[in-house]
Amino acid sequence: MKKELIEPLSWCEIDHKAIEHNFDQILKLISRNQFILPKRTDKLNHLKNPEHILAVVKADAYGHGMEFVATLLQQKGCGHFGVANVEEGICLRNAGITKPILIFENSLKEYAKHIATYNLTPTVCTHELAH
């Protein structure tokens, strides 16, 4: 039996210029502010550097294409990326992302080899897992 192809009712077009524009707007907003931590009086000017921005690209960058978005933002100077799990981190490494990648979910010890091999930053919730 041959499957009949049904045309999709919706689609998504990703505009890379809009992503670049949004990143530039974030940089403009943080450059106008003076960040002060509680109990500190020195201004944290280093927060104006795009290297200190962590872009959350989990869940395929919320449907925008994780590899595409992360590559674009890395080229714009974004310094860190956040993903849901080890698999997404490996996907970004295979796409050429060299910046630090934080895994949001608690990583199982079974993934330790992959985390080390792909230079990922795990979220650790227990002392046992840290060891």
C-alpha positions in Angstrom: 0.0 0.0 0.0 1.4 3.4 -1.0 1.3 6.2 1.5 -0.5 9.3 0.3 1.5 12.5 1.0 -0.5 15.2 2.7 0.6 18.7 2.3 1.3 20.4 5.7 -1.1 22.9 7.0 1.6 25.1 8.6 5.3 25.8 8.1 8.0 27.9 9.7 10.4 30.2 7.9 13.4 31.3 9.9 14.9 34.7 9.1 18.6 34.7 10.1 18.6 38.5 9.9 15.9 38.6 12.5 18.0 36.4 14.8 21.0 38.6 14.3 19.0 41.7 14.9 17.5 40.3 18.2 21.0 39.4 19.4 22.3 42.9 18.6 19.3 44.3 20.5 20.2 42.3 23.5 23.8 43.6 23.3 22.4 47.2 23.1 20.2 46.7 26.1 22.9 45.3 28.3 25.4 48.0 27.2 23.0 50.7 28.5 22.6 49.1 32.0 25.0 49.0 34.9 24.9 45.7 36.6 25.5 45.7 40.3 25.4 42.5 42.4 23.8 42.8 45.9 26.3 43.7 48.5 28.8 44.9 45.8 29.3 48.4 44.7 31.6 47.8 41.7 30.0 47.8 38.3 30.3 44.6 36.4 31.2 46.0 33.0 32.3 42.6 31.8 28.6 41.7 31.4 28.5 44.0 28.4 30.7 41.5 26.5 28.7 39.0 24.3 31.1 36.3 25.4 29.2 36.3 28.7 25.8 35.6 27.1 24.3 32.1 27.4 21.9 31.4 24.5 19.3 28.7 25.3 19.0 26.5 22.2 17.4 23.5 23.7 14.5 21.7 22.0 16.0 22.4 18.5 16.2 26.1 19.5 12.5 26.0 20.1 11.9 24.8 16.6 14.2 27.3 14.9 17.0 24.8 14.2 19.5 24.3 17.0 22.6 23.9 14.8 21.7 26.9 12.6 20.9 29.2 15.5 23.9 28.2 17.6 26.3 28.6 14.6 24.9 32.0 13.8 25.1 33.2 17.4 28.7 31.8 17.9 29.7 33.9 14.8 28.1 36.9 16.4 30.2 36.4 19.6 27.9 34.5 21.9 30.0 32.8 24.4 27.9 30.0 25.9 25.0 27.7 25.0 22.4 25.9 27.0 20.9 22.6 26.0 18.5 20.1 27.6 20.6 17.0 27.5 23.8 15.3 26.5 22.4 14.3 23.1 21.8 18.0 22.2 25.2 18.9 23.4 26.8 16.3 21.2 24.7 17.5 18.3 26.1 21.1 18.7 29.7 19.8 19.0 29.2 17.8 15.8 27.9 21.0 14.2 31.1 22.8 15.0 30.2 24.7 18.2 33.3 25.3 20.2 32.0 27.5 23.0 31.0 26.1 26.4 27.8 24.1 26.4 25.8 23.7 29.6 23.5 20.7 30.0 20.4 21.8 32.0 19.1 18.4 33.0 20.8 16.4 35.7 23.2 14.1 33.9 23.4 10.4 34.7 26.8 8.9 35.6 26.4 6.7 32.5 26.9 9.9 30.4 30.2 10.9 32.1 32.3 9.5 29.2 30.3 11.5 26.6 30.4 14.6 28.8 34.2 14.4 29.0 34.7 13.4 25.3 32.6 16.3 24.0 33.7 18.8 26.6 30.2 19.5 27.9 29.3 21.2 31.3 26.9 19.0 33.2 24.4 20.0 35.9 25.4 18.1 39.0 22.8 17.6 41.8 24.6 15.1 44.1 28.1 14.7 45.6 28.1 11.1 44.2 27.5 12.3 40.7 30.2 15.0 41.1 32.8 12.3 41.9 
